[in-house]
Amino acid sequence: MDVVLLYDTFHNPALPEDVLGELHRVLKPDGTLSFSDHHMKEKDIRTRVTQAGLFKLLTKGRKTYRFSKVGQTEKG
């Protein structure tokens, strides 16, 4: 996949790290994760999406965040 839209659902799954792992798996190396969840605070969004090292923040809009997929070489 080139782009995944994850809008207003990330606050809900029991295992959000599994969701991120699957999104990382299906995204192409230069793929984009577009994220928005009005149930979460900005700090929580940034931390929870990037903490596993699968994604890094590219840009932040008014209510939407754009993350890129971190590749194997970037993870170490």
Distance bins in CASP14 RR format, pairs under 12 A and 6 or more apart:
PFRMAT RR
TARGET T0000
AUTHOR 0000-0000-0000
RMODE 2
METHOD distances of the structure
MODEL  1
1 22 0 0 0 0 0 1 0 0 0 0 0
1 23 0 0 0 0 1 0 0 0 0 0 0
1 24 0 0 0 0 0 1 0 0 0 0 0
1 25 0 0 0 0 1 0 0 0 0 0 0
1 26 1 0 1 0 0 0 0 0 0 0 0
1 27 1 0 1 0 0 0 0 0 0 0 0
1 28 1 0 0 1 0 0 0 0 0 0 0
1 29 0 0 0 0 0 1 0 0 0 0 0
1 30 0 0 0 0 0 1 0 0 0 0 0
1 31 1 0 0 1 0 0 0 0 0 0 0
1 32 0 0 0 0 1 0 0 0 0 0 0
1 33 0 0 0 0 1 0 0 0 0 0 0
1 34 0 0 0 0 0 1 0 0 0 0 0
1 69 0 0 0 0 0 1 0 0 0 0 0
2 26 0 0 0 0 0 1 0 0 0 0 0
2 27 1 0 0 1 0 0 0 0 0 0 0
2 28 1 0 1 0 0 0 0 0 0 0 0
2 29 0 0 0 0 0 1 0 0 0 0 0
2 30 0 0 0 0 1 0 0 0 0 0 0
2 31 1 0 1 0 0 0 0 0 0 0 0
2 32 1 0 0 1 0 0 0 0 0 0 0
2 33 0 0 0 0 0 1 0 0 0 0 0
2 34 0 0 0 0 0 1 0 0 0 0 0
2 68 0 0 0 0 0 1 0 0 0 0 0
2 69 0 0 0 0 0 1 0 0 0 0 0
3 23 0 0 0 0 0 1 0 0 0 0 0
3 26 0 0 0 0 0 1 0 0 0 0 0
3 27 0 0 0 0 1 0 0 0 0 0 0
3 28 0 0 0 0 1 0 0 0 0 0 0
3 30 0 0 0 0 0 1 0 0 0 0 0
3 31 1 0 0 1 0 0 0 0 0 0 0
3 32 1 0 1 0 0 0 0 0 0 0 0
3 33 1 0 0 1 0 0 0 0 0 0 0
3 34 1 0 0 1 0 0 0 0 0 0 0
3 35 0 0 0 0 0 1 0 0 0 0 0
3 66 0 0 0 0 1 0 0 0 0 0 0
3 67 0 0 0 0 0 1 0 0 0 0 0
3 68 0 0 0 0 0 1 0 0 0 0 0
3 69 0 0 0 0 0 1 0 0 0 0 0
4 10 0 0 0 0 0 1 0 0 0 0 0
4 19 0 0 0 0 0 1 0 0 0 0 0
4 20 0 0 0 0 0 1 0 0 0 0 0
4 21 0 0 0 0 0 1 0 0 0 0 0
4 22 0 0 0 0 1 0 0 0 0 0 0
4 23 1 0 1 0 0 0 0 0 0 0 0
4 24 0 0 0 0 1 0 0 0 0 0 0
4 25 0 0 0 0 0 1 0 0 0 0 0
4 26 1 0 0 1 0 0 0 0 0 0 0
4 27 1 0 0 1 0 0 0 0 0 0 0
4 28 0 0 0 0 0 1 0 0 0 0 0
4 31 1 0 0 1 0 0 0 0 0 0 0
4 32 1 0 0 1 0 0 0 0 0 0 0
4 33 1 0 1 0 0 0 0 0 0 0 0
4 34 1 0 0 1 0 0 0 0 0 0 0
4 35 0 0 0 0 1 0 0 0 0 0 0
4 49 0 0 0 0 0 1 0 0 0 0 0
4 54 0 0 0 0 0 1 0 0 0 0 0
4 55 0 0 0 0 0 1 0 0 0 0 0
4 66 0 0 0 0 0 1 0 0 0 0 0
4 67 0 0 0 0 1 0 0 0 0 0 0
4 68 0 0 0 0 0 1 0 0 0 0 0
4 69 0 0 0 0 1 0 0 0 0 0 0
5 23 0 0 0 0 0 1 0 0 0 0 0
5 27 0 0 0 0 0 1 0 0 0 0 0
5 32 0 0 0 0 1 0 0 0 0 0 0
5 33 0 0 0 0 1 0 0 0 0 0 0
5 34 1 0 1 0 0 0 0 0 0 0 0
5 35 0 0 0 0 1 0 0 0 0 0 0
5 36 0 0 0 0 1 0 0 0 0 0 0
5 37 0 0 0 0 0 1 0 0 0 0 0
5 64 0 0 0 0 1 0 0 0 0 0 0
5 65 0 0 0 0 0 1 0 0 0 0 0
5 66 0 0 0 0 0 1 0 0 0 0 0
5 67 0 0 0 0 0 1 0 0 0 0 0
6 12 0 0 0 0 0 1 0 0 0 0 0
6 13 0 0 0 0 0 1 0 0 0 0 0
6 16 0 0 0 0 0 1 0 0 0 0 0
6 19 1 0 0 1 0 0 0 0 0 0 0
6 20 0 0 0 0 1 0 0 0 0 0 0
6 21 0 0 0 0 0 1 0 0 0 0 0
6 22 0 0 0 0 0 1 0 0 0 0 0
6 23 1 0 0 1 0 0 0 0 0 0 0
6 24 0 0 0 0 0 1 0 0 0 0 0
6 26 0 0 0 0 0 1 0 0 0 0 0
6 27 0 0 0 0 0 1 0 0 0 0 0
6 32 0 0 0 0 0 1 0 0 0 0 0
6 33 1 0 0 1 0 0 0 0 0 0 0
6 34 1 0 0 1 0 0 0 0 0 0 0
6 35 1 0 1 0 0 0 0 0 0 0 0
6 36 1 0 0 1 0 0 0 0 0 0 0
6 37 1 0 0 1 0 0 0 0 0 0 0
6 40 0 0 0 0 0 1 0 0 0 0 0
6 45 0 0 0 0 0 1 0 0 0 0 0
6 48 0 0 0 0 0 1 0 0 0 0 0
6 49 0 0 0 0 1 0 0 0 0 0 0
6 55 0 0 0 0 0 1 0 0 0 0 0
6 64 0 0 0 0 0 1 0 0 0 0 0
6 65 0 0 0 0 1 0 0 0 0 0 0
6 66 0 0 0 0 0 1 0 0 0 0 0
6 67 0 0 0 0 1 0 0 0 0 0 0
7 33 0 0 0 0 0 1 0 0 0 0 0
7 34 1 0 0 1 0 0 0 0 0 0 0
7 35 1 0 0 1 0 0 0 0 0 0 0
7 36 1 0 1 0 0 0 0 0 0 0 0
7 37 1 0 0 1 0 0 0 0 0 0 0
7 38 0 0 0 0 1 0 0 0 0 0 0
7 39 0 0 0 0 0 1 0 0 0 0 0
7 40 0 0 0 0 0 1 0 0 0 0 0
7 63 0 0 0 0 1 0 0 0 0 0 0
7 64 0 0 0 0 1 0 0 0 0 0 0
7 65 0 0 0 0 0 1 0 0 0 0 0
8 34 0 0 0 0 0 1 0 0 0 0 0
8 35 0 0 0 0 1 0 0 0 0 0 0
8 36 1 0 0 1 0 0 0 0 0 0 0
8 37 1 0 1 0 0 0 0 0 0 0 0
8 38 1 0 0 1 0 0 0 0 0 0 0
8 39 1 0 0 1 0 0 0 0 0 0 0
8 40 0 0 0 0 1 0 0 0 0 0 0
8 45 0 0 0 0 0 1 0 0 0 0 0
8 63 0 0 0 0 0 1 0 0 0 0 0
8 64 0 0 0 0 0 1 0 0 0 0 0
9 16 0 0 0 0 1 0 0 0 0 0 0
9 19 0 0 0 0 1 0 0 0 0 0 0
9 23 0 0 0 0 0 1 0 0 0 0 0
9 35 0 0 0 0 1 0 0 0 0 0 0
9 36 0 0 0 0 1 0 0 0 0 0 0
9 37 1 0 0 1 0 0 0 0 0 0 0
9 38 0 0 0 0 0 1 0 0 0 0 0
9 39 0 0 0 0 1 0 0 0 0 0 0
9 40 0 0 0 0 0 1 0 0 0 0 0
10 16 1 0 1 0 0 0 0 0 0 0 0
10 17 0 0 0 0 0 1 0 0 0 0 0
10 18 0 0 0 0 0 1 0 0 0 0 0
10 19 1 0 0 1 0 0 0 0 0 0 0
10 20 0 0 0 0 1 0 0 0 0 0 0
10 23 0 0 0 0 0 1 0 0 0 0 0
10 33 0 0 0 0 0 1 0 0 0 0 0
10 34 0 0 0 0 0 1 0 0 0 0 0
10 35 1 0 0 1 0 0 0 0 0 0 0
10 36 0 0 0 0 1 0 0 0 0 0 0
10 37 1 0 1 0 0 0 0 0 0 0 0
10 38 0 0 0 0 0 1 0 0 0 0 0
10 39 0 0 0 0 1 0 0 0 0 0 0
10 40 1 0 0 1 0 0 0 0 0 0 0
10 44 0 0 0 0 1 0 0 0 0 0 0
10 45 1 0 0 1 0 0 0 0 0 0 0
10 47 0 0 0 0 0 1 0 0 0 0 0
10 48 1 0 0 1 0 0 0 0 0 0 0
10 49 1 0 0 1 0 0 0 0 0 0 0
10 55 0 0 0 0 0 1 0 0 0 0 0
10 65 0 0 0 0 0 1 0 0 0 0 0
10 67 0 0 0 0 0 1 0 0 0 0 0
11 19 0 0 0 0 0 1 0 0 0 0 0
11 35 0 0 0 0 0 1 0 0 0 0 0
11 36 0 0 0 0 0 1 0 0 0 0 0
11 37 1 0 1 0 0 0 0 0 0 0 0
11 38 0 0 0 0 1 0 0 0 0 0 0
11 39 1 1 0 0 0 0 0 0 0 0 0
11 40 1 0 1 0 0 0 0 0 0 0 0
11 41 0 0 0 0 0 1 0 0 0 0 0
11 44 0 0 0 0 1 0 0 0 0 0 0
11 45 0 0 0 0 1 0 0 0 0 0 0
11 48 0 0 0 0 1 0 0 0 0 0 0
11 49 0 0 0 0 0 1 0 0 0 0 0
12 19 0 0 0 0 1 0 0 0 0 0 0
12 37 0 0 0 0 1 0 0 0 0 0 0
12 39 0 0 0 0 1 0 0 0 0 0 0
12 40 0 0 0 0 0 1 0 0 0 0 0
13 19 1 0 1 0 0 0 0 0 0 0 0
13 20 0 0 0 0 1 0 0 0 0 0 0
13 21 0 0 0 0 0 1 0 0 0 0 0
13 22 0 0 0 0 0 1 0 0 0 0 0
13 23 0 0 0 0 0 1 0 0 0 0 0
13 37 0 0 0 0 0 1 0 0 0 0 0
13 48 0 0 0 0 0 1 0 0 0 0 0
15 21 0 0 0 0 1 0 0 0 0 0 0
15 22 0 0 0 0 0 1 0 0 0 0 0
15 52 0 0 0 0 0 1 0 0 0 0 0
16 22 0 0 0 0 0 1 0 0 0 0 0
16 23 0 0 0 0 0 1 0 0 0 0 0
16 35 0 0 0 0 0 1 0 0 0 0 0
16 37 0 0 0 0 0 1 0 0 0 0 0
16 40 0 0 0 0 0 1 0 0 0 0 0
16 44 0 0 0 0 0 1 0 0 0 0 0
16 45 0 0 0 0 0 1 0 0 0 0 0
16 47 0 0 0 0 0 1 0 0 0 0 0
16 48 1 0 0 1 0 0 0 0 0 0 0
16 49 0 0 0 0 1 0 0 0 0 0 0
16 51 0 0 0 0 0 1 0 0 0 0 0
16 52 0 0 0 0 1 0 0 0 0 0 0
16 54 0 0 0 0 0 1 0 0 0 0 0
17 23 0 0 0 0 0 1 0 0 0 0 0
17 24 0 0 0 0 0 1 0 0 0 0 0
17 48 0 0 0 0 1 0 0 0 0 0 0
17 49 0 0 0 0 0 1 0 0 0 0 0
17 50 0 0 0 0 0 1 0 0 0 0 0
17 51 0 0 0 0 1 0 0 0 0 0 0
17 52 1 0 1 0 0 0 0 0 0 0 0
17 53 0 0 0 0 0 1 0 0 0 0 0
17 54 0 0 0 0 1 0 0 0 0 0 0
17 55 0 0 0 0 0 1 0 0 0 0 0
18 24 0 0 0 0 0 1 0 0 0 0 0
18 25 0 0 0 0 0 1 0 0 0 0 0
18 52 0 0 0 0 0 1 0 0 0 0 0
18 54 0 0 0 0 0 1 0 0 0 0 0
19 25 0 0 0 0 0 1 0 0 0 0 0
19 26 0 0 0 0 0 1 0 0 0 0 0
19 33 0 0 0 0 0 1 0 0 0 0 0
19 35 0 0 0 0 0 1 0 0 0 0 0
19 37 0 0 0 0 0 1 0 0 0 0 0
19 48 0 0 0 0 0 1 0 0 0 0 0
19 49 0 0 0 0 0 1 0 0 0 0 0
19 52 0 0 0 0 0 1 0 0 0 0 0
19 54 0 0 0 0 0 1 0 0 0 0 0
19 55 0 0 0 0 0 1 0 0 0 0 0
20 26 0 0 0 0 0 1 0 0 0 0 0
20 27 0 0 0 0 0 1 0 0 0 0 0
20 33 0 0 0 0 1 0 0 0 0 0 0
20 35 0 0 0 0 0 1 0 0 0 0 0
20 45 0 0 0 0 0 1 0 0 0 0 0
20 48 0 0 0 0 1 0 0 0 0 0 0
20 49 1 0 0 1 0 0 0 0 0 0 0
20 50 0 0 0 0 1 0 0 0 0 0 0
20 51 0 0 0 0 1 0 0 0 0 0 0
20 52 1 0 0 1 0 0 0 0 0 0 0
20 53 0 0 0 0 1 0 0 0 0 0 0
20 54 1 0 1 0 0 0 0 0 0 0 0
20 55 1 0 0 1 0 0 0 0 0 0 0
20 67 0 0 0 0 1 0 0 0 0 0 0
20 69 0 0 0 0 0 1 0 0 0 0 0
20 70 0 0 0 0 0 1 0 0 0 0 0
21 27 0 0 0 0 1 0 0 0 0 0 0
21 33 0 0 0 0 0 1 0 0 0 0 0
21 49 0 0 0 0 0 1 0 0 0 0 0
21 52 1 0 0 1 0 0 0 0 0 0 0
21 53 0 0 0 0 0 1 0 0 0 0 0
21 54 1 0 1 0 0 0 0 0 0 0 0
21 55 0 0 0 0 1 0 0 0 0 0 0
21 69 0 0 0 0 0 1 0 0 0 0 0
21 70 0 0 0 0 0 1 0 0 0 0 0
22 33 0 0 0 0 0 1 0 0 0 0 0
22 54 0 0 0 0 0 1 0 0 0 0 0
23 31 0 0 0 0 1 0 0 0 0 0 0
23 32 0 0 0 0 0 1 0 0 0 0 0
23 33 1 0 0 1 0 0 0 0 0 0 0
23 34 0 0 0 0 0 1 0 0 0 0 0
23 35 0 0 0 0 1 0 0 0 0 0 0
23 49 0 0 0 0 1 0 0 0 0 0 0
23 52 0 0 0 0 0 1 0 0 0 0 0
23 54 1 0 0 1 0 0 0 0 0 0 0
23 55 0 0 0 0 1 0 0 0 0 0 0
23 67 0 0 0 0 1 0 0 0 0 0 0
23 68 0 0 0 0 0 1 0 0 0 0 0
23 69 0 0 0 0 1 0 0 0 0 0 0
23 70 0 0 0 0 0 1 0 0 0 0 0
24 31 0 0 0 0 1 0 0 0 0 0 0
24 32 0 0 0 0 0 1 0 0 0 0 0
24 33 0 0 0 0 1 0 0 0 0 0 0
24 49 0 0 0 0 0 1 0 0 0 0 0
24 50 0 0 0 0 0 1 0 0 0 0 0
24 52 0 0 0 0 1 0 0 0 0 0 0
24 53 0 0 0 0 1 0 0 0 0 0 0
24 54 1 0 1 0 0 0 0 0 0 0 0
24 55 1 0 0 1 0 0 0 0 0 0 0
24 56 0 0 0 0 0 1 0 0 0 0 0
24 67 0 0 0 0 1 0 0 0 0 0 0
24 68 0 0 0 0 0 1 0 0 0 0 0
24 69 1 0 1 0 0 0 0 0 0 0 0
24 70 1 0 0 1 0 0 0 0 0 0 0
24 71 0 0 0 0 1 0 0 0 0 0 0
24 72 0 0 0 0 0 1 0 0 0 0 0
24 74 0 0 0 0 0 1 0 0 0 0 0
24 75 0 0 0 0 0 1 0 0 0 0 0
25 31 0 0 0 0 0 1 0 0 0 0 0
25 54 0 0 0 0 1 0 0 0 0 0 0
25 69 0 0 0 0 1 0 0 0 0 0 0
25 71 0 0 0 0 0 1 0 0 0 0 0
26 33 0 0 0 0 0 1 0 0 0 0 0
26 54 0 0 0 0 0 1 0 0 0 0 0
26 69 0 0 0 0 1 0 0 0 0 0 0
27 33 1 0 0 1 0 0 0 0 0 0 0
27 34 0 0 0 0 0 1 0 0 0 0 0
27 54 0 0 0 0 1 0 0 0 0 0 0
27 55 0 0 0 0 1 0 0 0 0 0 0
27 67 0 0 0 0 1 0 0 0 0 0 0
27 68 0 0 0 0 1 0 0 0 0 0 0
27 69 1 0 1 0 0 0 0 0 0 0 0
27 70 0 0 0 0 0 1 0 0 0 0 0
27 71 0 0 0 0 0 1 0 0 0 0 0
28 68 0 0 0 0 0 1 0 0 0 0 0
28 69 1 0 0 1 0 0 0 0 0 0 0
28 71 0 0 0 0 0 1 0 0 0 0 0
29 68 0 0 0 0 1 0 0 0 0 0 0
29 69 1 0 0 1 0 0 0 0 0 0 0
29 70 0 0 0 0 1 0 0 0 0 0 0
29 71 1 0 0 1 0 0 0 0 0 0 0
29 72 0 0 0 0 1 0 0 0 0 0 0
29 73 0 0 0 0 0 1 0 0 0 0 0
29 74 0 0 0 0 0 1 0 0 0 0 0
30 58 0 0 0 0 0 1 0 0 0 0 0
30 68 1 0 0 1 0 0 0 0 0 0 0
30 69 1 0 0 1 0 0 0 0 0 0 0
30 70 0 0 0 0 0 1 0 0 0 0 0
30 71 0 0 0 0 1 0 0 0 0 0 0
31 54 0 0 0 0 0 1 0 0 0 0 0
31 55 0 0 0 0 1 0 0 0 0 0 0
31 56 0 0 0 0 0 1 0 0 0 0 0
31 58 0 0 0 0 0 1 0 0 0 0 0
31 66 0 0 0 0 0 1 0 0 0 0 0
31 67 0 0 0 0 1 0 0 0 0 0 0
31 68 1 0 0 1 0 0 0 0 0 0 0
31 69 1 0 1 0 0 0 0 0 0 0 0
31 70 0 0 0 0 0 1 0 0 0 0 0
31 71 0 0 0 0 0 1 0 0 0 0 0
32 55 0 0 0 0 1 0 0 0 0 0 0
32 56 0 0 0 0 0 1 0 0 0 0 0
32 57 0 0 0 0 0 1 0 0 0 0 0
32 58 1 0 0 1 0 0 0 0 0 0 0
32 59 0 0 0 0 1 0 0 0 0 0 0
32 64 0 0 0 0 0 1 0 0 0 0 0
32 65 0 0 0 0 0 1 0 0 0 0 0
32 66 1 0 1 0 0 0 0 0 0 0 0
32 67 1 0 0 1 0 0 0 0 0 0 0
32 68 1 0 0 1 0 0 0 0 0 0 0
32 69 1 0 0 1 0 0 0 0 0 0 0
33 45 0 0 0 0 0 1 0 0 0 0 0
33 49 1 0 0 1 0 0 0 0 0 0 0
33 50 0 0 0 0 0 1 0 0 0 0 0
33 54 0 0 0 0 1 0 0 0 0 0 0
33 55 1 0 1 0 0 0 0 0 0 0 0
33 56 0 0 0 0 1 0 0 0 0 0 0
33 57 0 0 0 0 1 0 0 0 0 0 0
33 58 0 0 0 0 1 0 0 0 0 0 0
33 59 0 0 0 0 0 1 0 0 0 0 0
33 64 0 0 0 0 0 1 0 0 0 0 0
33 65 0 0 0 0 1 0 0 0 0 0 0
33 66 1 0 0 1 0 0 0 0 0 0 0
33 67 1 0 1 0 0 0 0 0 0 0 0
33 68 1 0 0 1 0 0 0 0 0 0 0
33 69 1 0 0 1 0 0 0 0 0 0 0
33 70 0 0 0 0 0 1 0 0 0 0 0
34 49 0 0 0 0 0 1 0 0 0 0 0
34 55 0 0 0 0 0 1 0 0 0 0 0
34 57 0 0 0 0 0 1 0 0 0 0 0
34 58 0 0 0 0 1 0 0 0 0 0 0
34 59 0 0 0 0 1 0 0 0 0 0 0
34 60 0 0 0 0 0 1 0 0 0 0 0
34 61 0 0 0 0 0 1 0 0 0 0 0
34 63 0 0 0 0 0 1 0 0 0 0 0
34 64 1 0 0 1 0 0 0 0 0 0 0
34 65 1 0 0 1 0 0 0 0 0 0 0
34 66 1 0 1 0 0 0 0 0 0 0 0
34 67 1 0 0 1 0 0 0 0 0 0 0
34 68 0 0 0 0 0 1 0 0 0 0 0
35 42 0 0 0 0 0 1 0 0 0 0 0
35 44 0 0 0 0 0 1 0 0 0 0 0
35 45 1 0 0 1 0 0 0 0 0 0 0
35 46 0 0 0 0 1 0 0 0 0 0 0
35 48 0 0 0 0 1 0 0 0 0 0 0
35 49 1 0 0 1 0 0 0 0 0 0 0
35 50 0 0 0 0 0 1 0 0 0 0 0
35 55 0 0 0 0 1 0 0 0 0 0 0
35 57 0 0 0 0 1 0 0 0 0 0 0
35 58 0 0 0 0 0 1 0 0 0 0 0
35 59 0 0 0 0 0 1 0 0 0 0 0
35 60 0 0 0 0 1 0 0 0 0 0 0
35 61 0 0 0 0 0 1 0 0 0 0 0
35 63 0 0 0 0 1 0 0 0 0 0 0
35 64 1 0 0 1 0 0 0 0 0 0 0
35 65 1 0 1 0 0 0 0 0 0 0 0
35 66 1 0 0 1 0 0 0 0 0 0 0
35 67 1 0 0 1 0 0 0 0 0 0 0
35 68 0 0 0 0 0 1 0 0 0 0 0
36 42 0 0 0 0 0 1 0 0 0 0 0
36 45 0 0 0 0 1 0 0 0 0 0 0
36 49 0 0 0 0 0 1 0 0 0 0 0
36 60 0 0 0 0 0 1 0 0 0 0 0
36 61 0 0 0 0 1 0 0 0 0 0 0
36 62 0 0 0 0 1 0 0 0 0 0 0
36 63 1 0 1 0 0 0 0 0 0 0 0
36 64 1 0 1 0 0 0 0 0 0 0 0
36 65 1 0 0 1 0 0 0 0 0 0 0
36 66 0 0 0 0 0 1 0 0 0 0 0
36 67 0 0 0 0 0 1 0 0 0 0 0
37 44 0 0 0 0 1 0 0 0 0 0 0
37 45 1 0 0 1 0 0 0 0 0 0 0
37 46 0 0 0 0 0 1 0 0 0 0 0
37 48 0 0 0 0 1 0 0 0 0 0 0
37 49 0 0 0 0 1 0 0 0 0 0 0
37 63 0 0 0 0 1 0 0 0 0 0 0
37 64 0 0 0 0 1 0 0 0 0 0 0
37 65 0 0 0 0 1 0 0 0 0 0 0
38 44 0 0 0 0 0 1 0 0 0 0 0
38 45 0 0 0 0 0 1 0 0 0 0 0
38 62 0 0 0 0 0 1 0 0 0 0 0
38 63 1 0 0 1 0 0 0 0 0 0 0
38 64 0 0 0 0 0 1 0 0 0 0 0
39 45 0 0 0 0 1 0 0 0 0 0 0
39 48 0 0 0 0 0 1 0 0 0 0 0
39 63 0 0 0 0 0 1 0 0 0 0 0
40 46 0 0 0 0 1 0 0 0 0 0 0
40 47 0 0 0 0 1 0 0 0 0 0 0
40 48 1 0 0 1 0 0 0 0 0 0 0
40 49 0 0 0 0 1 0 0 0 0 0 0
40 63 0 0 0 0 0 1 0 0 0 0 0
40 65 0 0 0 0 0 1 0 0 0 0 0
41 47 0 0 0 0 1 0 0 0 0 0 0
41 48 0 0 0 0 0 1 0 0 0 0 0
42 48 0 0 0 0 0 1 0 0 0 0 0
42 49 0 0 0 0 0 1 0 0 0 0 0
42 57 0 0 0 0 0 1 0 0 0 0 0
42 60 1 0 0 1 0 0 0 0 0 0 0
42 61 0 0 0 0 0 1 0 0 0 0 0
42 62 0 0 0 0 0 1 0 0 0 0 0
42 63 0 0 0 0 1 0 0 0 0 0 0
42 64 0 0 0 0 0 1 0 0 0 0 0
42 65 0 0 0 0 1 0 0 0 0 0 0
43 49 0 0 0 0 0 1 0 0 0 0 0
43 50 0 0 0 0 0 1 0 0 0 0 0
43 51 0 0 0 0 0 1 0 0 0 0 0
43 57 0 0 0 0 0 1 0 0 0 0 0
43 60 0 0 0 0 0 1 0 0 0 0 0
43 65 0 0 0 0 0 1 0 0 0 0 0
44 50 0 0 0 0 0 1 0 0 0 0 0
44 51 0 0 0 0 0 1 0 0 0 0 0
44 65 0 0 0 0 0 1 0 0 0 0 0
45 51 0 0 0 0 0 1 0 0 0 0 0
45 55 0 0 0 0 0 1 0 0 0 0 0
45 57 0 0 0 0 1 0 0 0 0 0 0
45 60 0 0 0 0 1 0 0 0 0 0 0
45 61 0 0 0 0 0 1 0 0 0 0 0
45 63 0 0 0 0 0 1 0 0 0 0 0
45 64 0 0 0 0 0 1 0 0 0 0 0
45 65 1 0 0 1 0 0 0 0 0 0 0
45 66 0 0 0 0 0 1 0 0 0 0 0
45 67 0 0 0 0 1 0 0 0 0 0 0
46 55 0 0 0 0 0 1 0 0 0 0 0
46 56 0 0 0 0 1 0 0 0 0 0 0
46 57 1 0 0 1 0 0 0 0 0 0 0
46 58 0 0 0 0 0 1 0 0 0 0 0
46 60 0 0 0 0 1 0 0 0 0 0 0
46 65 1 0 0 1 0 0 0 0 0 0 0
46 67 0 0 0 0 1 0 0 0 0 0 0
47 53 0 0 0 0 0 1 0 0 0 0 0
47 55 0 0 0 0 0 1 0 0 0 0 0
47 57 0 0 0 0 0 1 0 0 0 0 0
47 65 0 0 0 0 0 1 0 0 0 0 0
48 54 0 0 0 0 0 1 0 0 0 0 0
48 55 0 0 0 0 0 1 0 0 0 0 0
48 57 0 0 0 0 0 1 0 0 0 0 0
48 65 0 0 0 0 0 1 0 0 0 0 0
48 67 0 0 0 0 0 1 0 0 0 0 0
49 55 1 0 1 0 0 0 0 0 0 0 0
49 56 0 0 0 0 1 0 0 0 0 0 0
49 57 1 0 0 1 0 0 0 0 0 0 0
49 58 0 0 0 0 0 1 0 0 0 0 0
49 60 0 0 0 0 0 1 0 0 0 0 0
49 65 1 0 0 1 0 0 0 0 0 0 0
49 66 0 0 0 0 0 1 0 0 0 0 0
49 67 1 0 1 0 0 0 0 0 0 0 0
49 68 0 0 0 0 0 1 0 0 0 0 0
49 69 0 0 0 0 0 1 0 0 0 0 0
49 70 0 0 0 0 0 1 0 0 0 0 0
50 56 1 0 0 1 0 0 0 0 0 0 0
50 57 1 0 0 1 0 0 0 0 0 0 0
50 58 0 0 0 0 0 1 0 0 0 0 0
50 65 0 0 0 0 1 0 0 0 0 0 0
50 67 1 0 0 1 0 0 0 0 0 0 0
50 68 0 0 0 0 0 1 0 0 0 0 0
50 69 0 0 0 0 0 1 0 0 0 0 0
50 70 0 0 0 0 1 0 0 0 0 0 0
50 74 0 0 0 0 0 1 0 0 0 0 0
50 75 0 0 0 0 0 1 0 0 0 0 0
51 57 0 0 0 0 0 1 0 0 0 0 0
51 70 0 0 0 0 0 1 0 0 0 0 0
52 67 0 0 0 0 0 1 0 0 0 0 0
52 69 0 0 0 0 0 1 0 0 0 0 0
52 70 0 0 0 0 1 0 0 0 0 0 0
52 75 0 0 0 0 1 0 0 0 0 0 0
53 67 0 0 0 0 0 1 0 0 0 0 0
53 68 0 0 0 0 0 1 0 0 0 0 0
53 69 0 0 0 0 0 1 0 0 0 0 0
53 70 1 0 1 0 0 0 0 0 0 0 0
53 71 0 0 0 0 1 0 0 0 0 0 0
53 72 0 0 0 0 0 1 0 0 0 0 0
53 74 0 0 0 0 1 0 0 0 0 0 0
53 75 1 0 0 1 0 0 0 0 0 0 0
53 76 0 0 0 0 1 0 0 0 0 0 0
54 67 0 0 0 0 1 0 0 0 0 0 0
54 68 0 0 0 0 0 1 0 0 0 0 0
54 69 1 0 0 1 0 0 0 0 0 0 0
54 70 1 0 1 0 0 0 0 0 0 0 0
54 71 0 0 0 0 1 0 0 0 0 0 0
54 72 0 0 0 0 0 1 0 0 0 0 0
54 74 0 0 0 0 0 1 0 0 0 0 0
54 75 0 0 0 0 1 0 0 0 0 0 0
55 65 0 0 0 0 1 0 0 0 0 0 0
55 66 0 0 0 0 1 0 0 0 0 0 0
55 67 1 1 0 0 0 0 0 0 0 0 0
55 68 1 0 0 1 0 0 0 0 0 0 0
55 69 1 0 0 1 0 0 0 0 0 0 0
55 70 1 0 0 1 0 0 0 0 0 0 0
55 71 0 0 0 0 1 0 0 0 0 0 0
55 74 0 0 0 0 0 1 0 0 0 0 0
55 75 0 0 0 0 0 1 0 0 0 0 0
56 65 0 0 0 0 0 1 0 0 0 0 0
56 66 0 0 0 0 0 1 0 0 0 0 0
56 67 1 0 0 1 0 0 0 0 0 0 0
56 68 1 0 1 0 0 0 0 0 0 0 0
56 69 0 0 0 0 1 0 0 0 0 0 0
56 70 1 0 1 0 0 0 0 0 0 0 0
56 71 0 0 0 0 1 0 0 0 0 0 0
56 74 1 0 0 1 0 0 0 0 0 0 0
56 75 0 0 0 0 0 1 0 0 0 0 0
57 64 0 0 0 0 0 1 0 0 0 0 0
57 65 1 0 0 1 0 0 0 0 0 0 0
57 66 1 0 0 1 0 0 0 0 0 0 0
57 67 1 0 1 0 0 0 0 0 0 0 0
57 68 0 0 0 0 1 0 0 0 0 0 0
57 70 0 0 0 0 0 1 0 0 0 0 0
58 64 0 0 0 0 0 1 0 0 0 0 0
58 65 0 0 0 0 1 0 0 0 0 0 0
58 66 1 0 1 0 0 0 0 0 0 0 0
58 67 1 0 0 1 0 0 0 0 0 0 0
58 68 1 0 1 0 0 0 0 0 0 0 0
58 69 0 0 0 0 0 1 0 0 0 0 0
58 70 0 0 0 0 0 1 0 0 0 0 0
59 65 1 0 0 1 0 0 0 0 0 0 0
59 66 1 0 1 0 0 0 0 0 0 0 0
59 67 0 0 0 0 1 0 0 0 0 0 0
59 68 0 0 0 0 1 0 0 0 0 0 0
60 66 1 0 0 1 0 0 0 0 0 0 0
60 67 0 0 0 0 1 0 0 0 0 0 0
68 74 0 0 0 0 1 0 0 0 0 0 0
69 75 0 0 0 0 0 1 0 0 0 0 0
70 76 0 0 0 0 1 0 0 0 0 0 0
END
